[in-house]
Amino acid sequence: MLVQQRFYIETLGCPKNDVDSDKIVGTLLADGLAATDDPSLADVVVVNTCAFIEEARRESIDTVLALGAQRKDGARLVVTGCMAERYGAELAEALPEADQVAGFGVPVQFGRKPLTVSSAPIPSFDLLNLPRPKSSSPWAYVKIAEGCDRNCGFCAIPSFRGPQRSRDIESILHEVDELQAKEIVLVAQDLASYGKDRPTELGAGSIVPLVRAVSAAVERTRLLYLYPSDLTDELIEVMLETGVPYFDLSLQHVSKPHLRRMRRWGDGDRFLQRIADIRALSPDAAFRSNFIVGYPGETEEDHDQLLRFVEEAQLDWCGFFTFSPEEGTHAMTLPDHVDPALMNERISELRGMQDDITASRRDDLIGQTVQVLVDEVGIGRTHREAPSIDGVVHVSNTLAVGQFADVEIADALGPDLIAIGADTSQFDEEE
């Protein structure tokens, strides 16, 4: 009797990689393999890598080496994802441990085959439209497009993810139905540009009817990664209609001359006005953004503008990242690179300020009744918290996973909230 082969997959990087991994899982299950949570028991070990910045690449390599050491005799080690696409042959040479380095257009091989290094600019093995298994959580990411048509000075993603390729609305809705999740999180490299690459079939602004269609199918629809120039009145309106007023704005900086060095749109005054307009429509709206510290040419005045913006904007969540020089990007051609020590000083100042703002905004919720989706026993989220990114709400262990519940907030602990009835023994132990 044949023994069923097993696979293990480790996913690194952003939510878009999580979606790709789900698609790979779906194909491996369809090929007759079974999943395992123990890499030492797997016949196929897959590492879905990230190549966004140097730190992510180091983590990817370390993970490949660690899993290569853990695998059992005869198990196949497959490296896929952004690093495999961007550095295919170079990666294969540097990692003899890998049996296959598979770019985006290459299916994972699970038989005993010779090493393959391959990629495709536009995948023939199209991860975007492959089936996925039912979500194992009450929420799930859905990728609505691949690639990006922008040319931001710091970003190498278009060079290996390719130009934007938007999916059909019908295929997206079919995937939503397959997942059977209570909350769908729409993701893409440039979410609000969905449809622009298909002007005759979809066209600019197609994100609005898409969000409306998805929100008709599920209780919660959340959007991640919105470029500020595409945050139209129509998009804001439909996002508020979904009941999830959560705005993840890709701002990156606020100094106008510095943003132009980054090849980006906007400035701090425009951003503040847009945020104020949304809060006027929905006082409960939550905001997240990310900022790059130390991009070439960043002056003390640029940094001071960012500090003033962070203080005035009072965003719920912020990520700050030091500039990482990426091969082939515009930033590599610029003068006036910022000293790493100064970058670290600036980012520390920003993070300290934002930690205080986030804690204050969480404290403001004490005593309020909020609706949570229970993700796992004792853990829920309101519309203010994106899964796996922001804080959580600790709730009673008696609340059913996958259900919505109204809870009263009794306390806040940093980024997390504690509802009445939650098990607080873990916090007592930490103290």
N, C-alpha and C positions, 0 to 999 in steps of 0.2 A: 504494500500500500504506500502511495506517495505521501510524504509529509508536506503539509502546507508551508510554503515559505513565508517568512515574516519580514516586515520592514520597519525601520525607525527613521523619523525625519526631524531634524533640528532646524529651526527657522530663526534667522538673525535679521536685524534691520527693522524696516518700517511695516505698517499694516498692509501695504501693497504686497510685500513678500509673504505675509500670512495668507493672503488670497491665493497667490501662486502655489504655496505649499498645499493648500486645500485641494487645488486642482490636481496636483501631483498625487496626493492621497487618493483622490477619486479614480485616477487612472490605474494606480497600483492595486486598489481594491477590485477594480473591474478586471484586472489581469489575474486575479485569483490569490493575491497575497493578503496576509492578515497583518494588522498593525500591532506593534508592541511598544510599551513604554520603556523597555530595557534594551539599550543599544547592544549589550553583550549577547542578547538572544536573537538579534536580527540577522537575516541573510543578506539584506540590503540596508545600508546606512546612508541616508541622504542628508547633506548639509546644504541648506539654501542660504547663500552668502549675501552679505551687504558690501558695497564698494563705495558708499557715499563719501566718507572721509577716511583719513589714515587710521584713526582709532578703530573704526568699524572694520577696516581691512585686517588689522592686527587681530581683532577678536575672531574674525572669520577663520584666519589661518590657525590660530590657537585651538579653535573648536574642531577643525578638521584633524589636526594632529592628535588631540585628546580622544576623539571618537575613533580615529584609526587605531590608537593603542588599545581601546576597549573592545573592539570588535572580535568576534570569535574567528577561529581558523576557517578560511574559505569564504568569509563574508565579503560582500562587494561594497566598496566605499565610493559614493558618487558625490561630486561637488557640482552644484548648480547655482543659479541666481546671478546677481549682478557681477560678482568677481569672475565667475566662469565666463560670462559674456564679454566682459571688458578685457580680461587678461588671459583668455583661453589657453593658447600654446605655452605662454610664459608660466602660467599657473601649473599646468601639467608637468612641465620640466622641474619646477620647484617643489612639487608635491608628488614624488613617486609613490606615496602611500595611496593615492587616488587611482581607482580603476577606470573612472570615467569623469571627464570634465565636460558638463553638458550646458551649453548656452540656452537661451530662451526658446529656440526653435527645435530643440532636440529632446525626444522622450527619454526618460530614465530607463536604462537597460538593467535587467535583473538576472539575466542568464550569465554564464561564464563566457564573456566575450572580451576581445582585446581592447585596450585603452582607446577611447574615442575622444577627440577634441573637435568640437564643431559648434557653429553658431549660425544664426540667420538674422539679417537685418529686420525682416518682417517674418515672424515665426510661421513655419509650415505646421509645426506642432503648436497650435494656437491656444496658449494658456487662458486667454481671455474668455473663450467660449466653451471650454471643456466643462463637463458636469462636475458637481461637487456633492459630497455626502451631506446629509442633514447636519445642521450645526449642533455641536456638542454643548454649546452655551445658549443662553436665552438671547444672545446678540450675535451678529456676524458682520464682517466686512464684505462689501461687494465692490469690486473694481469695475468702473463704468467706462474707462478708457485706459489706453497704454501710451507711453511716450509723452513728449512735450515739444511744442513749437517755439517756446521762448528761448532766449539766449542770455540768461542771467550770467553775470561775469564770474561767479564763483562756482557754478554748477556744471558738472560733467555728464549729468544724467542723459540729456538728449543724445550724447555721442554713443551711448551703448543701449539705451532704451528705445531710441529712434524717434521719429516724428509722432505727433498725436494720432491715435487710431481709436475712434469712438465706436462703441458697440451699438447694436440695434436696441431700441427700448424693449422690444419683445423678448430678446434674449436675456436682458437684465431682469425683467419681471419674472421670466421663467426660473432664473436662478434664485430670486427672492422666494418664490414658491417652494423650490427644492429645499431651501435652508430651513424653512419652518421656524424662523426666529421671531421673537417679539420686537427686537430692535435691529434695524438695518443701518449700517454705517457706510455711506457712500464714499469711496476714495478714488483718487487718480493723481497723477503728477500735477495736473492743472484742472481741477474739478469743474470750475465754473465755465471753462472753455469747451465743455462737452458739446459735440455736434458741429463746431466750427469747421472741422476738417471734412465734413460731409455736407456742403452747403445746399445741395439739391434735395437730399433726403432728410437731413436734420436741421443744420444751420445754427447760427449764433442764437443764444437764448434757449436752446433746447433743454438745458438743465431744469428750467422751470416746469414744463409739463412732465419731465421725468420725475422730479421730486413729488409732484402732485400725484402721479400714478403710483409711485412706491408707497407714499403715505396712505393711499387708499387701501393698500394690501396689508400693511403692518401697523402696529400701534405706535411705534416710534421710528422716525427717520432722522438720521443725523448726517451732517456733511462735514468732511475734513478737508483742509487745504484749499482755501479760497483766496485767489489772487485779488487784491483790493480793487483794482480797476474794473473787474467783472462783477463786483457785488452791486448789482443793479437794484432799483426800487422793486422791480418785479420779483427778483430772487429773494430779497428780504421779506417781501409780503408772503411768498409761498412758504418760506422757512418758518415764519411766525404762525402760519396757518397749521403747520404740522404739530404744533404744541411743543416743539423742541427748539426754543430760541437759544441756540448754541452756535456761536460764530467763531470759527477757527480761521483767523486771517493771517495770511503769509505776508508779513510786513517787512521783516529783515533789518530795517533801520528806519529812521525818521528824518535825518538830515537830507534835504533835497539835493545838494551837490554830491553828497556821498552816495545817495541812492542812484544818481546818474552814473557815478563811477561803477556802481554795481550793475548797471544796465537795467535798472528797475524804475517803476512808475511811482509817483506820489510824493507826499511829504507829511510831516507830523500834523500840521494844521488840518489837512484834508482828512487824515485818519481820525483825529479827535472829533471832528465834526460828524463824520459818519457814525462813529460809536455813540455820540450824543444823540443823534437822530434815532438810532435803533433803540436806545434806552428810553427815549421819549415815547416810542411806540410800545415797548415791552420792558418795563422796569426790572423784570426778572431775567432778562437776557444775560447769558454768560459769554465771556470772551476769552479766547486763547490766542497767543501769537508766539512767534519765534524770532530771535534777533541774532545777527552775526556780529561778534565783537572783534575788532582788529583787522577787518578787511583793509587791503592796501590803501593808504592815503587817509585813513581815519584820524582826524585831528582831535585835540582836546575839546574844541567847540562842538564837533560832531558828537563826541561822547557826552558832553554836557546836555546837548539837545535830547539825546536818548534818555538820560537820567530824568530830565524834566518831563518828558513824555510819559515814562513809566509811572512817575508820581501822579501826574494829572489824569492819565487814562484809567488807573485803578482796574486793570484787567484781572480777571479771576486767576488765570494761569499764564505763565510765560516760560519759555525755554530760551536759554542763552548759550551760545556756542562760540568758541574761539575759531577764528578763520583757519581753514585747512587748505593749503595750496594743492590744487588738483591739476594734474597733467592735462594740457590741451585747453585750459580755460583762459578767458580773457584776463583774469586776475593775475595770471602768471607773467603777463607782459607789462604789468603796471609797476611803477617805482614806489618808493616810500612804504615798504613793508613795515608793519608794526612789530616792535620787539616783543617776543613771547612773554617776558616778565611784565611788560606794560599791559598786554592783553589779559593776562591772569589777574592783574590788579583791577582792571576795568570790569571784568566779568564778575569778580568777587563783590564789587560794589553794587552792581546791578542785581545780582542774585540775592544779596542781603536785603536790598530794598523790596524786591518782589516777594520774598518770603514773608516779610512783615505785612505787605498788602494782602497776599493770599490768606494769611492767618486772620487778618481783620475782617475780610469779606466772609470767611467761614464763621467767625464769631457772630457776625450779623444775623446768621440763620438760626442761632439758638433761640428756642421758644416757638419757632415756626413749624407748621405742619407741611410736610412735603410728600410728594409721591415718588416712590422708588420702584425700580425693577429689581427683583431679587436675582442676582447673578449666581450666587452660591450660598450655602448655608451661612447665615449671619452677615452676608455682604450684599448691599444694594447700591443703586446709583439713581440720582435724580437726573433731570435734563442738564444739570450743570456739569456733570462728570462724564467725559468720554471714557469708554472702557480701555483699560490697560495703559492709560495715559495720565489721567487726573486722579484726584483723591477718590475715596469711597465713603459710603455711609454704613456704619456698623449697626445692624438691626437684630431683632430677636431671632434666635435660632429656630423658632417655631414657624416663621414665615416660609411659605412654600417657594422653592426655587422655580423661576420662570414666571412668577406672578407679580402683578403690581399691587402695591400696598401703600396706604397713607400712614406716615409715622411722624411723631413729634421729635424734634431735635432737642436733646438734653444738654449736649456739650460739643465742643470742637477740640480736636487734638491735631495741631498743625494743619495739613491739608485734608484730614479726615473729619467726618462728623459722626457723632454717637447719638443714636435714637433711644428714646425711652424703651426699656425692655431688652436692650442689647447686653450681651455677656461682656462685662468690663473687667473680668478677672485677668485677662491678658495684659491690660494696661496697668493694673495694680502690680503685676509681676515686673513690668518694665521699669516702674518707678522704684 
